[in-house]
Amino acid sequence: MSEVVDQAPIAKQWRRVVVKVGTSSIVDAAGEIKYPVINRLAQTLTQLEQTGYEVILVTSGAIGVALKQMHQTKRPTEIPAQQALAAIGQSYLMAIYNQSFAFYQQHVGQVLLTYDVFHNKQMLRHTIDAIAAMLQQRVIPIINENDVIAVDELDHQHSFGDNDRLAAMVTHETNADALIVLSDIDALYTANPHVDPTAQPIPLVTAVTDSLRAGARGSSTLGTGGMATKLVAADYLLQHGRQMVLINGENPATILEVLAGEPVGTLFKGE
């Protein structure tokens, strides 16, 4: 770890990036959909695509969006009920994304994945080829987990962790330069800043240690992830020689600062 991080030589070399947005970034604690945040996300990613970047979006939020549409306030524990909400919410979520991106004349396409895709060479190859074809046509792929059939994931047996690990695996398999994770916190901290006023942001992580994992306990209310799953994603990427940045998702335009080499959030980069 370091107190000063010069990200400019790193981020300015990136050309293909995966951006992951979690449930808490697009649905607030009261269950309201953050339409302005989604709109700024669409604007930012469109700007990136128009300036020569290849952009892949990994999104959570289907169940969170469905809770609002179905006038429910609490995520159910029964798997069939979660599957039903995922089916309802996914269509609403893509409708929101389609409308937001269409305003900026940017085409998007939906890709729903399950954990087993990454363990079947033929399925994985077809998936990667399809994503590559979309990027070639200047379409932004929007990837989510297929919760309707991914019973193991909903039951947390082989969970992607609110899509954090899914985003990391997509980053590696699509040969992207980096994963940019939009979270409900500014960076990785030495402790939970919501309960510990002495917690300090960590600008650079070169290895995911046990002490970092110990300080990352806890999860979001609407999603299934938390800082612990983000560290799992970061560890996976570091082991595969790739990089990750964790930033606050409240203002997606911060992505532009990351790619400009500004020292924001936490950079995960191997030594």
C-alpha positions as a Python dict, from the first residue, in 0.01 Angstrom:
ca = {
    (1, 'M'): (0, 0, 0),
    (2, 'S'): (107, 355, -64),
    (3, 'E'): (-1, 703, 39),
    (4, 'V'): (45, 856, -305),
    (5, 'V'): (-60, 685, -625),
    (6, 'D'): (14, 812, -974),
    (7, 'Q'): (-251, 635, -1180),
    (8, 'A'): (-192, 834, -1500),
    (9, 'P'): (61, 599, -1666),
    (10, 'I'): (-165, 306, -1581),
    (11, 'A'): (-517, 419, -1667),
    (12, 'K'): (-422, 608, -1983),
    (13, 'Q'): (-310, 279, -2138),
    (14, 'W'): (-651, 117, -2093),
    (15, 'R'): (-868, 75, -2401),
    (16, 'R'): (-1118, -197, -2305),
    (17, 'V'): (-1281, -158, -1966),
    (18, 'V'): (-1552, -338, -1774),
    (19, 'V'): (-1770, -120, -1552),
    (20, 'K'): (-1965, -290, -1275),
    (21, 'V'): (-2258, -119, -1105),
    (22, 'G'): (-2414, -269, -794),
    (23, 'T'): (-2770, -263, -668),
    (24, 'S'): (-2696, 10, -412),
    (25, 'S'): (-2571, 238, -689),
    (26, 'I'): (-2898, 229, -882),
    (27, 'V'): (-3155, 167, -606),
    (28, 'D'): (-3149, 368, -283),
    (29, 'A'): (-3209, 240, 71),
    (30, 'A'): (-3579, 324, 43),
    (31, 'G'): (-3610, 115, -271),
    (32, 'E'): (-3637, 410, -508),
    (33, 'I'): (-3468, 375, -846),
    (34, 'K'): (-3189, 630, -896),
    (35, 'Y'): (-3286, 746, -1243),
    (36, 'P'): (-3044, 1044, -1245),
    (37, 'V'): (-2750, 815, -1158),
    (38, 'I'): (-2845, 568, -1432),
    (39, 'N'): (-2874, 854, -1679),
    (40, 'R'): (-2528, 986, -1586),
    (41, 'L'): (-2392, 633, -1619),
    (42, 'A'): (-2537, 605, -1970),
    (43, 'Q'): (-2398, 946, -2062),
    (44, 'T'): (-2052, 860, -1928),
    (45, 'L'): (-2027, 519, -2094),
    (46, 'T'): (-2152, 663, -2422),
    (47, 'Q'): (-1885, 930, -2403),
    (48, 'L'): (-1622, 662, -2349),
    (49, 'E'): (-1747, 459, -2643),
    (50, 'Q'): (-1748, 766, -2866),
    (51, 'T'): (-1390, 850, -2772),
    (52, 'G'): (-1252, 510, -2867),
    (53, 'Y'): (-1295, 290, -2560),
    (54, 'E'): (-1456, -51, -2570),
    (55, 'V'): (-1698, -63, -2279),
    (56, 'I'): (-1873, -356, -2114),
    (57, 'L'): (-2128, -293, -1839),
    (58, 'V'): (-2197, -552, -1570),
    (59, 'T'): (-2505, -461, -1371),
    (60, 'S'): (-2689, -585, -1067),
    (61, 'G'): (-3026, -456, -957),
    (62, 'A'): (-3294, -671, -1121),
    (63, 'I'): (-3443, -783, -790),
    (64, 'G'): (-3399, -436, -639),
    (65, 'V'): (-3590, -280, -929),
    (66, 'A'): (-3861, -547, -910),
    (67, 'L'): (-3921, -480, -541),
    (68, 'K'): (-4014, -124, -633),
    (69, 'Q'): (-4239, -231, -921),
    (70, 'M'): (-4414, -493, -708),
    (71, 'H'): (-4452, -259, -409),
    (72, 'Q'): (-4241, -478, -184),
    (73, 'T'): (-3985, -350, 65),
    (74, 'K'): (-3791, -661, 161),
    (75, 'R'): (-3602, -913, -52),
    (76, 'P'): (-3767, -1255, -3),
    (77, 'T'): (-3568, -1551, 124),
    (78, 'E'): (-3749, -1818, -80),
    (79, 'I'): (-3565, -1899, -404),
    (80, 'P'): (-3875, -1922, -629),
    (81, 'A'): (-3985, -1578, -506),
    (82, 'Q'): (-3640, -1438, -581),
    (83, 'Q'): (-3647, -1597, -927),
    (84, 'A'): (-3985, -1441, -998),
    (85, 'L'): (-3863, -1099, -892),
    (86, 'A'): (-3547, -1140, -1102),
    (87, 'A'): (-3758, -1216, -1409),
    (88, 'I'): (-3983, -917, -1345),
    (89, 'G'): (-3700, -682, -1258),
    (90, 'Q'): (-3470, -776, -1545),
    (91, 'S'): (-3716, -655, -1806),
    (92, 'Y'): (-3773, -330, -1617),
    (93, 'L'): (-3399, -283, -1566),
    (94, 'M'): (-3319, -328, -1935),
    (95, 'A'): (-3604, -94, -2029),
    (96, 'I'): (-3449, 172, -1806),
    (97, 'Y'): (-3106, 117, -1956),
    (98, 'N'): (-3241, 113, -2311),
    (99, 'Q'): (-3421, 441, -2260),
    (100, 'S'): (-3122, 605, -2091),
    (101, 'F'): (-2870, 500, -2355),
    (102, 'A'): (-3109, 573, -2643),
    (103, 'F'): (-3122, 936, -2532),
    (104, 'Y'): (-2750, 952, -2618),
    (105, 'Q'): (-2801, 745, -2937),
    (106, 'Q'): (-2601, 455, -2798),
    (107, 'H'): (-2700, 96, -2875),
    (108, 'V'): (-2685, -164, -2598),
    (109, 'G'): (-2740, -539, -2586),
    (110, 'Q'): (-2837, -775, -2305),
    (111, 'V'): (-2622, -1072, -2202),
    (112, 'L'): (-2744, -1301, -1922),
    (113, 'L'): (-2489, -1542, -1778),
    (114, 'T'): (-2476, -1821, -1524),
    (115, 'Y'): (-2178, -1952, -1331),
    (116, 'D'): (-2149, -2270, -1537),
    (117, 'V'): (-2079, -2074, -1857),
    (118, 'F'): (-1728, -2008, -1729),
    (119, 'H'): (-1666, -2381, -1682),
    (120, 'N'): (-1785, -2490, -2025),
    (121, 'K'): (-1526, -2406, -2290),
    (122, 'Q'): (-1771, -2411, -2579),
    (123, 'M'): (-2033, -2198, -2404),
    (124, 'L'): (-1767, -1954, -2287),
    (125, 'R'): (-1616, -1924, -2635),
    (126, 'H'): (-1955, -1850, -2790),
    (127, 'T'): (-2027, -1593, -2520),
    (128, 'I'): (-1693, -1415, -2565),
    (129, 'D'): (-1736, -1418, -2943),
    (130, 'A'): (-2082, -1263, -2912),
    (131, 'I'): (-1952, -990, -2680),
    (132, 'A'): (-1664, -920, -2920),
    (133, 'A'): (-1909, -892, -3210),
    (134, 'M'): (-2117, -643, -3015),
    (135, 'L'): (-1812, -433, -2935),
    (136, 'Q'): (-1708, -441, -3301),
    (137, 'Q'): (-2050, -298, -3390),
    (138, 'R'): (-2003, -29, -3123),
    (139, 'V'): (-2273, -176, -2903),
    (140, 'I'): (-2227, -173, -2525),
    (141, 'P'): (-2299, -519, -2379),
    (142, 'I'): (-2499, -507, -2056),
    (143, 'I'): (-2430, -824, -1858),
    (144, 'N'): (-2621, -959, -1562),
    (145, 'E'): (-2651, -1293, -1393),
    (146, 'N'): (-2944, -1504, -1509),
    (147, 'D'): (-3102, -1537, -1166),
    (148, 'V'): (-3414, -1700, -1304),
    (149, 'I'): (-3227, -2028, -1360),
    (150, 'A'): (-2918, -1975, -1144),
    (151, 'V'): (-3058, -2144, -835),
    (152, 'D'): (-2713, -2209, -689),
    (153, 'E'): (-2626, -1841, -716),
    (154, 'L'): (-2947, -1727, -546),
    (155, 'D'): (-2883, -1981, -273),
    (156, 'H'): (-2525, -1846, -242),
    (157, 'Q'): (-2370, -2188, -307),
    (158, 'H'): (-2158, -2058, -593),
    (159, 'S'): (-2247, -1692, -569),
    (160, 'F'): (-2099, -1429, -796),
    (161, 'G'): (-2140, -1192, -500),
    (162, 'D'): (-2372, -922, -633),
    (163, 'N'): (-2193, -967, -965),
    (164, 'D'): (-1853, -856, -834),
    (165, 'R'): (-1691, -1188, -918),
    (166, 'L'): (-1892, -1211, -1240),
    (167, 'A'): (-1748, -874, -1345),
    (168, 'A'): (-1396, -989, -1259),
    (169, 'M'): (-1436, -1308, -1462),
    (170, 'V'): (-1578, -1113, -1756),
    (171, 'T'): (-1283, -873, -1733),
    (172, 'H'): (-1036, -1159, -1753),
    (173, 'E'): (-1214, -1366, -2018),
    (174, 'T'): (-1277, -1070, -2251),
    (175, 'N'): (-914, -959, -2214),
    (176, 'A'): (-1022, -621, -2079),
    (177, 'D'): (-755, -395, -1933),
    (178, 'A'): (-934, -322, -1608),
    (179, 'L'): (-1251, -346, -1404),
    (180, 'I'): (-1401, -27, -1263),
    (181, 'V'): (-1638, -102, -975),
    (182, 'L'): (-1901, 157, -881),
    (183, 'S'): (-1989, 117, -516),
    (184, 'D'): (-2169, 304, -237),
    (185, 'I'): (-1837, 403, -82),
    (186, 'D'): (-1551, 623, -205),
    (187, 'A'): (-1274, 366, -170),
    (188, 'L'): (-1148, 73, 32),
    (189, 'Y'): (-1086, 191, 388),
    (190, 'T'): (-873, 65, 673),
    (191, 'A'): (-1201, 2, 861),
    (192, 'N'): (-1571, 58, 807),
    (193, 'P'): (-1594, 440, 777),
    (194, 'H'): (-1964, 429, 869),
    (195, 'V'): (-1881, 311, 1220),
    (196, 'D'): (-1514, 405, 1267),
    (197, 'P'): (-1435, 778, 1230),
    (198, 'T'): (-1062, 704, 1223),
    (199, 'A'): (-1089, 488, 909),
    (200, 'Q'): (-863, 603, 628),
    (201, 'P'): (-896, 539, 253),
    (202, 'I'): (-641, 306, 97),
    (203, 'P'): (-535, 443, -245),
    (204, 'L'): (-337, 140, -361),
    (205, 'V'): (-363, -233, -292),
    (206, 'T'): (-103, -465, -438),
    (207, 'A'): (-227, -782, -265),
    (208, 'V'): (-549, -882, -91),
    (209, 'T'): (-438, -979, 259),
    (210, 'D'): (-617, -1142, 550),
    (211, 'S'): (-621, -809, 734),
    (212, 'L'): (-801, -645, 444),
    (213, 'R'): (-1055, -927, 434),
    (214, 'A'): (-1111, -899, 809),
    (215, 'G'): (-1201, -531, 776),
    (216, 'A'): (-1439, -588, 486),
    (217, 'R'): (-1722, -771, 659),
    (218, 'G'): (-2078, -660, 598),
    (219, 'S'): (-2315, -644, 302),
    (220, 'S'): (-2567, -412, 144),
    (221, 'T'): (-2937, -422, 225),
    (222, 'L'): (-3082, -470, -124),
    (223, 'G'): (-2793, -646, -294),
    (224, 'T'): (-2604, -960, -207),
    (225, 'G'): (-2257, -813, -214),
    (226, 'G'): (-2042, -592, 2),
    (227, 'M'): (-1677, -502, 36),
    (228, 'A'): (-1585, -866, 99),
    (229, 'T'): (-1706, -972, -247),
    (230, 'K'): (-1521, -681, -404),
    (231, 'L'): (-1201, -804, -246),
    (232, 'V'): (-1271, -1150, -388),
    (233, 'A'): (-1303, -990, -732),
    (234, 'A'): (-987, -786, -682),
    (235, 'D'): (-791, -1091, -567),
    (236, 'Y'): (-906, -1286, -872),
    (237, 'L'): (-795, -1007, -1106),
    (238, 'L'): (-459, -959, -934),
    (239, 'Q'): (-393, -1331, -967),
    (240, 'H'): (-461, -1303, -1339),
    (241, 'G'): (-243, -996, -1387),
    (242, 'R'): (-528, -749, -1428),
    (243, 'Q'): (-632, -435, -1246),
    (244, 'M'): (-935, -298, -1070),
    (245, 'V'): (-1046, 41, -943),
    (246, 'L'): (-1309, 92, -674),
    (247, 'I'): (-1491, 427, -678),
    (248, 'N'): (-1815, 581, -555),
    (249, 'G'): (-2098, 516, -797),
    (250, 'E'): (-2309, 815, -698),
    (251, 'N'): (-2141, 1016, -974),
    (252, 'P'): (-2054, 782, -1263),
    (253, 'A'): (-1864, 1064, -1434),
    (254, 'T'): (-1584, 982, -1188),
    (255, 'I'): (-1502, 704, -1436),
    (256, 'L'): (-1367, 976, -1663),
    (257, 'E'): (-1135, 1091, -1384),
    (258, 'V'): (-1008, 736, -1340),
    (259, 'L'): (-930, 702, -1711),
    (260, 'A'): (-763, 1042, -1708),
    (261, 'G'): (-528, 912, -1439),
    (262, 'E'): (-672, 1111, -1148),
    (263, 'P'): (-603, 958, -803),
    (264, 'V'): (-958, 865, -704),
    (265, 'G'): (-1086, 559, -523),
    (266, 'T'): (-869, 254, -465),
    (267, 'L'): (-649, 104, -735),
    (268, 'F'): (-582, -269, -713),
    (269, 'K'): (-265, -340, -904),
    (270, 'G'): (-11, -616, -862),
    (271, 'E'): (350, -534, -792),
}
